[in-house]
């Protein structure tokens, strides 16, 4: 099996959507429930990871009240996970997903990444067979750990050593394989997969087709 094939299919890789954020920059609306081309942002992310495993995707919602809020915006079966005590943010969702699955690896995407595709996820997962984390590096040289693949045993092993909920603090504890998005095939849409929606203006640019990524 080649590196690009390793771990890219089958139930060793389970999809996770991080949906516990408070949408502070999105005004009085919840961005996860905002729509693009008739589908909520959270449902687009869920659909992208749904075919990675036979079991339903995991959706990290932080709290039970947020689960109730988002349930109407997801159009397929999912399993919800909640932040472990003392954690929060993306780290809480990632750790909760690692606890909840028997899959060897989890493929994590944010609910505010409406252009992510299954093909982009599979390509990223295939870039290393044994790293603790596979994280893309964008065109500006920045790591993008909210669209990444993590080894579940590595996550559970370092959980007790984390001293904060900082995502880059988690990466410091892991063997990270960095993948420049420039190395991805153009047709895979990996660069566009990193597009995220933080504000209503971001969403309008996508609706208008004027987003800088395409």
QUIWOBEL-V663638 format. One record per pair of residues at least 24 apart in sequence whose C-alpha atoms are under 7 Angstrom apart, sorted by sequence separation. I is the first residue (numbers start at 1). J is the second residue. D is the distance in whole Angstrom. If there is no record, write none. Layout:
I|J|D, I|J|D
This chain:
125|149|6, 17|45|7, 17|46|6, 43|73|6, 42|73|7, 43|74|5, 62|93|7, 42|74|7, 43|75|6, 40|73|6, 60|93|5, 15|49|5, 15|50|6, 110|146|6, 15|52|6, 60|97|7, 109|146|6, 110|147|7, 14|52|6, 108|146|6, 109|147|5, 13|52|6, 14|53|5, 58|97|7, 108|147|5, 109|148|7, 13|53|6, 19|59|7, 20|60|6, 33|73|6, 108|148|5, 16|57|6, 17|58|6, 18|59|6, 19|60|6, 20|61|4, 107|148|6, 108|149|6, 133|174|7, 135|176|7, 137|178|6, 10|52|7, 11|53|5, 15|57|5, 16|58|5, 17|59|5, 18|60|5, 19|61|5, 20|62|5, 107|149|4, 132|174|6, 133|175|6, 134|176|6, 135|177|6, 136|178|6, 137|179|6, 138|180|6, 139|181|7, 9|52|6, 10|53|6, 11|54|6, 14|57|7, 15|58|6, 16|59|6, 17|60|6, 18|61|7, 106|149|6, 107|150|7, 132|175|5, 133|176|5, 134|177|5, 135|178|5, 136|179|5, 137|180|5, 138|181|6, 105|149|7, 106|150|5, 131|175|6, 132|176|6, 133|177|6, 134|178|6, 135|179|6, 136|180|6, 137|181|6, 105|150|5, 106|151|7, 131|176|6, 136|181|6, 105|151|4, 106|152|7, 131|177|6, 104|151|6, 105|152|5, 104|152|6, 98|152|5, 98|155|7, 98|156|7, 95|155|7, 45|109|7, 45|111|6, 21|89|7, 45|113|7, 48|116|7, 120|188|5, 20|89|7, 42|111|5, 45|114|6, 48|117|5, 49|118|6, 119|188|6, 120|189|6, 41|111|6, 42|112|7, 44|114|6, 48|118|5, 120|190|5, 41|112|6, 45|116|7, 18|90|7, 41|114|6, 91|165|6, 18|93|6, 91|166|7, 89|165|7, 91|167|6, 116|192|7, 117|193|7, 88|165|6, 90|167|7, 115|192|6, 116|193|4, 87|165|6, 115|193|5, 32|111|6, 32|112|6, 113|193|7, 115|195|7, 16|97|7, 113|194|7, 113|195|6, 114|196|7, 113|196|4, 112|196|5, 113|197|6, 112|197|5, 14|103|6, 13|103|6, 16|106|6, 12|103|5, 13|104|6, 14|105|6, 15|106|6, 16|107|6, 17|108|6, 18|109|6, 19|110|7, 11|103|6, 12|104|5, 13|105|5, 14|106|5, 15|107|5, 16|108|5, 17|109|5, 18|110|5, 19|111|5, 12|105|6, 13|106|5, 14|107|6, 15|108|6, 16|109|6, 17|110|6, 18|111|6, 13|107|7, 17|111|6, 8|122|5, 8|125|5, 7|125|7, 8|126|5, 4|123|7, 7|126|6, 6|126|5, 5|126|5, 4|126|4, 7|129|6, 3|126|6, 4|127|6, 6|129|6, 3|127|6, 3|128|6, 3|129|6, 36|207|7, 26|198|6, 25|198|6, 26|199|5, 25|199|5, 26|200|6
